[in-house]
Structure formats: structure tokens, C-alpha cells
Amino acid sequence: MNKTTKTAIIVLSALLLWMLSGFFENNSNSSNNNSVKINNDDDKIVRVKAKKIKSKLKQSNVLIQGRTESSRNVKVASETNGIIKEILVKKGEFVKKNQILCKLSVDSREAKLDEAKALMLQKKLEWDASKVLVEKGYRSQTKAAGSKAAYDASKALVIQMEEELENINIRSPFDGFFNDNLAEIGDFLSIGMPCGEVIDYNPILVIGQVSEQEIKKIRSGTQGFAVLSTGEKLDGKLSYVSKTADIKTRTFRVELEISNTNFEIKDGITAELFIPTKRVQAHLIPPSSLTLDPEGKIGVRHINNDNEVIFSGIEIIGDQEELIWVTGLPEQIILITIGQEFVLEGQKVNYSLEALN
């Protein structure tokens, strides 16, 4: 059970107890109009159980609901036109950078390259001859420059034809997994059409959306961690915090970067991100001690030095096994653990302390 579910159950339970306590209070008022008046006689004072709890320094975190996502996801497109002749890798196979994924048919590309090379050789001979004639004074510098330009153009044409022939090989842009082939043998690909999809899972990202109220608490470069729905806890670094809110949700995208050298973490797994903010004084209390005040504010009831009941609002910042961490209380309190729903703020009580764990 994740933290959000635990907190929801705790708050719902406290709300139900609050509603029930109101029901019993109304019944008591209808039967005895003097019941609100507190009788401080020892035999009428309510007895409760309590526990002395002292605050501890606790790391406060911003909790973000998110999911895992690959760091790079690219549809590898063709740079030339042609029919797919071969698909050289299978779906799910690991590929290296520059490895050939798909190969197009050669068609007339090889012949055009041979033609370009022959033309280059011709222009080279003409340029060599022009240089000799210029040295002997039989040809002007202008005509020699024209021969040089024609030779340079033929060399450029050869390079162009070589690149066109190389472009029949569609290669992986980085190390990753060939996630899917998006075309089949015999399909015609024009420039820009994809042959397949390559995904990089190392590092892997855990992404989430942060509210307007909490975005100011976090900074890029902060060390955090994520807990996957599978139960794994993974440390990482907050590599990206968006400076622009989503127009629809008014939330900000954040990315926690996690090393995934063995590729065990999959894409799309539900996760909770915990981004540290500051260290605060907090109390570790049982969730059963939570209650609500008449306005519906969540908090706890505790006892002062005069044995009077005090209500204090709290904020839940985390959990630890079956207990929860809360802030908003004095450094040391006598927390009412049993009977908090049957006493009112300002009422005197007798209490017995529970044994320390």
C-alpha cells in the first residue's frame, strides 16, 4: 500500500470518527442539557490512555506520483527513397550505435556512383593538362581556373553519390533496444519515413507533475529516490525541473534520472518520487490517534501540564512501518492514544501512560 493510499485511509477514518462523535454528542445534549458543562470531580473526569512523544529531526520530502520513462525514444527514419530489402534486427534486440537496422535496395545508386567517379577522372586529366599548358604559356589562367572548377564539381558529385549509396543503410543513432519495426520488407520508404523505433533505457527517468504550491520547494540537481509499484527503492538525481506549467493542469514536469545499466527497470511502471526539501522537527505517532476538530481540520488531541485537553492541527509528511510522521506539534507532548474522540478541548482528564516500545 503506497503512502497516498495510507493517508487517504487515515483521513477517511478520522472523518468517520468525527461524524460519529458528533452524533453521540447530539444524543447526549438532547438527553441532558447540562452535559456540556464539565464536572471536574475526580469520579466524573474522563480517563484516557496517553503516550509521551518527543519530536525528532526528520527529512521532509515532496511526494510526487509518477511513472518510469525511457530517456530517449527515437523513430529511426530513412534519409533516401527506396524499397526495404532487409531488416537486420529483431524486435526487443539490443543494438549498438551505428548498427544497421534496415537496408534499402541499391537500385541505380551504384551505377551513378561509378559514373560520377569516371567523370571525376576525366576532369582530373583535363585539369592536369591545363596546368601544364598554363606553365608553357599556351593557356590562359582563366581557362585553367575553369578546368579546376569542373574537377572540384566532379569530386563533390562523387561524395554526394557515395552518401546516397550509404543512405540505403538505416543505422541506430545510439545504443539501445530495437523496440519495434515500423515497416516490413518490400515496403517503400520515402525520405523521413521510419524503419523502426530505438529506445534508450539507461539512464531511465521517473517523471511526475508538481503542483504550483510545491514547485518552489525543489531544485534541479537534488538527490532523491523513487519507490516503484513493484516495491523497489531507487536512488537518483533530479535532472530536470520545468520552468513552465502545463496549460491544462497548471503543474510542472520533473524528471528523476536513475542508473539502469542492467536494464531491469522497465518503461511505464507506476512510481512515487520523493524529493528532499528541508529537515523539520516531527513526531512519529500511530495513525489511530488522528482526529478532527469541529471545523473538520485533521490533528491530534494531547494533554497539557494542567491535565487539560488541547487540539493541535498537524501535517502528515511521511510514514514508517505502521506509524506516521507529522509536523505542527510542540517538541514534547502527552498524546492521547485511546479516548481522544470522547473528550473536548479544554476538558480536564485523567490519563494512564502506555508503555514505551
N, C-alpha and C positions, 0 to 999 in steps of 0.2 A: 504494500500500500504506500503510495507516494505522499509527500508532505502536504500537497494541496488537498488530497482526499482526506487525510487525517485531520487537517484544520477544519475542513467543511463539516466533518462528523462531530468534532468538538464543539464548534459554534452552534450547530443544529441541536446538539444535546443540551447545551446551556440554554438555548432559546426555549426548548420544550420545558425544561425545569422552571424557567422564569414564568412561562404561561401557567403551569400547574400551581406555582406558588401564589400567583395572583388569584387563581380560582379558590384555593384554600383560604386565602386572606379575606376574600369577599364573603365566603361562608361564615368565617369567624366573626366578621363585622356585623353580619345580619343577625347572628345569634346573641352577640354580646357587644353592645356599643362601646363598652369600656375596655375592650381587648387591646386597643391601640396603645393605651396608657401602659407604660412599662412599670411593672412592680419589681422593685429591687430587693424584696425579701429573699433570703437565701433559698427558701424552699420553692420560690416561683422562678428563679433565674434559670434560663435555659442552659443545659450542659452540652458542650460540643467537644469534638476532638480536634486537635491542632498539632502543628509541627513547626519548630523553629527552622527557618531557612535563611541563609546568608547569601548575598549576591557574589557572583564570580565574574571575572573579566572574560567576555565571550566575543568571538569574532562575529560581527554582523554581516549578513550576506544579502544581496539582491537575488531573489529566486525568479528564474525565467523558464517558462515552458517552451520547449523546442524540439528539434529533431536533428539527426545526423544528415550530413550532405557532403557529397564529393567536392573536393577543392577545385577540380577542373572537369568540365564536361563539354566535349567538342564533337561536332559532326564534321567529319573529315571530307572535304569537298574536292571535286575534280578541278584541275586547272586547265583542262583542254576538253575538246569534244571527242567522243569515241564510244565504242561498244565494249562492255566489260567482258574480258576474255578469261580472267582467273580471279578468284577470291582466295587469298593465300592463308588466311587465318580463320579459326572457328570462333563462334560466339563464346564469350567468357574467357578466352585465352589471353594470357599476359603478353604484351607486346613491348618492344624496346623503341626508343626514339629513332626515327628514320627507317624503321622496318616497313617493308612493302605490305600493304593490306590488300589492295586490289590492283589489277593490271588491265589496262585497256588494250585493244588491238592496235598493232603498229600501223596498219593501213599503208598510206603512201609516204609516211614520215621519213622512213629510212632512205627511200629513193630521193626525196627532196634534200636530205642531208648530203647524200652523195653528189647531187647536182650542185649544191652550194659549195662543196669542197672543190669540185672541178673548176667552178667559176673563180674561186679564190686562187687556185693555182695559176689560172690564166692571167688574172690581174697581177699576180706576183711577178710573173715573167715580163709583163708589159712594164711594170714599174721598174724592174731591174734594168731593162733595156733603155728606158727613159733616162735613168741615172747615168748610164754610160754615154748616151748621146749628148746629154747636157754637159758632161765633163769635156767632151770633144768639141763642143760648140755647135752641134748640129740640131739642137732642140732647145727651145726656149724654156725658161723656168716655169712659165705659166702652164705649158703643156705637161711638163713633168709633175707639177702640182696636181693636175687633173688625173694623171695616172696613179698618183699616190692616194688621192681621194677615192678612186674607184677600187683600189686594192683594200683600203680600210673598210669600205662599204661591204665588200665581199667577205671580209673576216667577220664583220658584225652579223651578216646573214648566216654564216656557219654557226656562230654561237647561238643565234636565235633558233636554228633548226635543231641543234643539239639539245637545247632546253625543251623544245617542243616534243622531241623524242623521249626525253627523260620524264616529261609530264604524264606519260602513259602509266607511270608507276605512282600510285597514290600511297603516300607514306604516313606513318604515325607521327604527330608533331611532338610527342613526349612519351615517356614510359607510362604505361597504364594498362587497362583492360579493354579489349575489344568487346564492348558491351552488346553490340547488335550490328548486323549488316543491314543496311538500308536499301540495298539494291541486289540484284541477282545476276548471274552470268547470262549474257545476252541482252541485258538492259542497256539502252543508250543513255549516256550521261553527257549533258552539256556543261559548259563551264559554270561552276558554282553548285552543281547538284551533288549531294552526299553519297559516298560509298558505304560509310559505316560510322559508328559512334565510338569514341575512345574516352574513357573516364579515368581520372587520376584519384585514387583513394588514399594517397599518402602525401601530405597530411590529410586527415579528414576533418571536416568542420562540424561543430554543433551550433546551429543557428537558432535564433529566437527573436522575439519582439519585446522591447522595453517600453513601459509607459512614460508619459511626459513627466510624471512626478518622480520617477526613479532614474531617468537618463542622466541627470546631473550628478548622481552618486558614483557613476562608473567611468573608468578611463581606459583607453586603449593601451595595451601592454601589461595590464594587470594579470597576475596568475590566478586562475580559477579552476573549477573542476565541474564535471558533469556526471550525473548518475543516470545510466540508461535504464529503460524499462526491463532489460534483462538482468538488472542488479549490479552491473559493472560500474565501478567508480573510476573515472579517467581524469587525470590532471592535464591542464593545457594552459594556453595563453590567449587572452582576449586580443585577437589580431585586428578586429575591425569594429568600429562603433559609428553608425551612420550619423551624419550631421543634419539629415533631412528626414522629417517624419513622413510616414505613409499617408497619402491624402485621405484615404478611406478610414483607416483605423487610428490615425494620429499616434502611432507607435514607431519606434526606431529599431532598425535591424542591427543585431550584434552577432559576431562570429567568434566562437572559441576554437582555436586551432589545436588539434591533438595529433601526436605522432601515431602512425598506423603502419609501421614498417612490415608487419606480418599480414596486413590486410584482413585482420579478423573482424574489425568493426565494419558493419555493412551500412549502406546508404539507406536513409529513411526510417531509422529506429527512433521511437519517441524517447525524449530525454528531458531531464531537468538540469538547468545551468545554475551554478552557484558562483556569484561574483562577489568577492570580499569588498566591503566598503570601509567600515571602521570597527574598532573594538569598543564594546559597551559593557556596562555593568548589567548583568542579567541573572535571573533566578531560574533554577530548574525545578519545576513543580509538576504534580500529577494533573493531567487534563480534567480529572473528575472534580477538581477544586474550582474550576471556572464557573462563573455565574454571570447574570446580567442585572444591571440596575433598573429602576423603574422606566428609564428612557430607552432601555434596550442596549446600552453600552456594555461590551464584554469586559470582565475584570474578575477580581477575587475579593473575598472578604477576609480581613485579618484583624488582630486584636492589639489595642494599644496598651500602655502601661497601667491604665485605669480599668482594664478588662472591658473596654467598650469596643463595639464592632465598627470597623472602618471599611469602606468600599474604595478600591483603587482600580482605575482603568488600566489595562495592560495592552501590549502589542506582542504578538507571537512572532518570534524571529527564527525558530528552528525546533528540531526535535532530537531526542536522544533515547533510543530504545522506546520504552513505554512512557517517557516523560517529555515535557516540552519546555523550551527556553522562552522566557518572557521578559520584557523590559517595562519600566514605568513604576516600579515599586521602590520603597526605601531600602537602604542597604541590608538591614536585617528585619525580618518580620516574623510574627507568630501567625502562620497561615491556618485558617480554618479548613480542615480537610473533610470533616463529616459534620453535617448540620448547618452548612452555610445558607441553605435555602430556607431555613426556619428562623432566621434572625434578621433584624433590621439594623440599618446604620445608626449608631449612637446607643444601641441597646447594650446593657451590661450582660455578660455571660460568664459562666464558669467553664473551664476547659481542662482537659487532661491531655498531656503531650504524648504523641505517638513515639514509639522507639525509633531511634536513628538507624538507617540502613547501613 
